[in-house]
Amino acid sequence: MIATMPFLEERFETFNALCFGGALPPVPIRLGRAVRSLGACTYKKRKHLFGRTEFYGFSIRISSRFDLPENELEDILLHEMIHYEILVNQQKDTSAHGRLFRARMKEINALFGRHVTVSHRAAALQPVQEADAAPVWRTVALVRLKDGRTGVKVLPGDARRVKAYCRGMMNSGLVLAIDCYLTVDPWFGRFPKSAALNVFFPSDPDFTTHFNESERLCLS
């Protein structure tokens, strides 16, 4: 889903009550169109006498450039809420994602079954296309590993490079099976296109439904 103000404001109130004991003051939440950052907690700071630094002027900004699974969007908001909690309590962490942040992140993940991470995945995503844009055909591999995981890989539309990728991955000894598809589903636009021997593992457990309307390729 694409971030909207009603969704973010409702989730902020819900997570504030559930994960932060309702202790977080209301904060402006804004939508942005950033490509490199999926979320940010912004603030100002000023120094007082004797060197004390005060944080103020907080806001949370979430990018609406990407179509994300709902749980990932929630985890991005939670990530920024942890930053906000540390800052609004005038605490100074050891780094941007230092000891305080990581301890709080692990606590929330463990108690509430979340998957908040230290960094967002902007580098691995591509902005969603505009609704009226022409469909884009992509060659996508569905990769099943021997350890039970299933991932995706967007490949160049060149049969030779697709075959080389499949051969290289199978030769790694880690892959159980690879099926390649031709699809116009814009959901796959979030992944970079390359023939590098890697695979991406979406957090959405139902992501394989995006292959339902795809055409399976025969590479023999």
Secondary structure, DSSP 8 states (H G I E B T S, - for coil): ----HHHHHHHHHHHHHHHSTT-S----EEEE--SS-SEEEEEEEEE-GGG-EEEEEEEEEEE-SS---HHHHHHHHHHHHHHHHHHHTT---SSTT-HHHHHHHHHHHHHH-----SS--GGG------TTS----EEEEEEEETTS-EEEEEE-S-HHHHHHHHHHHHHTT-EEEEEEEEE--GGGGGS-B--SS--B--S-TTGGGGGTT-EE----
